[in-house]
């Protein structure tokens, strides 16, 4: 354990390397968070949403629209969203008109929502139909209550009636069911997981994380070459410690030093499996970098070999993403970064 503590002290004593390590992690985390948010945005149709009504029904509609997977919602004032529309940043603007709640309660269907879109836009009609489904429940519920209240023996207030039909909505006996039958067309079958922008973005993020882990492990192992050149390695051998044990302690010192990065990488991918895969990937890459540094022993040679390793594995990882989409050499699937991307994203 004394060799392990010594290795950690040597790594932490290099303040320049520690500061670069910290800055690179912070910059990469900020960049990857931005990319991750963009992946969620770009995998859906961006729309603007203006709310000119403060009723409960308008708030319900707002929440349903935001929960619709097909759209990514920007909320704001009309002038601000108009600029986004003209710049092409959003597809269309949906305005919940003033008096929306009152008209819905009356069972009216006119002048509820206004849609602003470009002249050549074709998506707003489809998106409008999708979002209309969010309004249909309230409209139908209120229309049915108006019809119910006209009966002579009606006994429920509006709120009681609404609670009653809400119970029906949650009852599985009244749920919509679809019989789906699949038939072969004789052509190539579509994959079960259809490719989306979000999936590609997630793979690219995983590829960047793999490169960062590889880079930090490579830089951390540079200390072994410096020790050989300065003669420190020879003095370390004189310490009362078994050779195999000493090498193992050196390795675990490097591994523990770079471990926080793998944990952060896994957290960025938002699941426990990613943390485990990142740690295993770091373990393998650290062994590889340490073996290269112990073999090469000269800083210039190690940096050259390491740069080729980091860049080469990174390129092969990114190429494997596109090779999986358009077809490519099978061996790309077995490179370390490609395996990391595959295991982290699960595509």
C-alpha positions, 0 to 999 in steps of 0.5 A: 500500500505504501507504493500505492500511496506514493503513486497517488502523491506523485500524480497529485504533486504534478499541479499542471497535469491536475489543473489540465485534468480538471479543466478538460473534465469541466469543459467536456462535461459542459460540452456533453450536457449541451450536446445531450440537450440538443439530441433531445431537441433535434429528435423532435419537431421544434415548435413555439407555444404562446399562452394567452389564457390563464384558465385551468384548461389552458394549463392542462393543454400546455402540460399535455403539449409539453409531454408530447414526444413528437414536439420540442416546445419553446415557450415565450412571447409572440415577437420572440418566437416569430424571430425563431420562426423566421430564422428557421429555428422552430417549425411553427407557433401554436397560440392558445387564444384568450378565452380558451378555457371558457369556450371549452367549458361551453363545448365550443370548438372555434377560435381555440388555437391559432397556428402560425407557420411558414408558407412552404411548411407541411409539418404544421398540419400533421403536428396540429392534428397530433396536438388536437388530440390533447384538446379533444378530451376536454372538449368532448368531456364538456360537450357530454356534460352539457348534454347530460345537464339537459336531462331531467334526472341529472344529479351530478355537478360539473366537478362530480361529473368530470371526476366520474368520467376521469375514473372511466378514462383510467378504467382499463375496460374503456381503454383503446386497444388495437389489433396489430398484424404484421405481414412480410412484403418480401423486401428487407424488413425494417429494424425494430429500433428505428434510427433517430437523431437522438440515437445518433447524438447519444452514440456521438456523445459516448464516442467523445466520452471514450476519447476523453477517458482514453486521453486522460489515462494516456496522459496519466501514464506519461509519468512512468516515462518521465521516471525512467528518464530521470532515474526515479524508476531505478530508485523506486525498484530499491524499495522493499516491495515485490516487483509484481506487487509494485507494478500492481500498486502503480497501476491501481494508483493510475486507475484510482486517479482517473476513476472520477472521470469514468464515474462522471462519464457514466452519470452523463449517460444517465444510468448505472450500466454506463457507470460500470461500462465506463469503469471497465473501459478505463481499467482496460485502457489504463492497462494498455497505456501503462504497458506501452509506457513501460515498454517504450520508456522514452517520453517522445516515443510514448507521446507519439504512440499514445497520440496515434492510439487515442486518435486512432481508437477515437476515429475507429469508434466514430466510424463504427457508428456510421458503419452500423448505419450504412454498412461497413467492415465487421472488425470495427465492431470489435475496437475498444471504443466501438464496444464502449459506444455499443454497450453504453448506448445499447443500440 
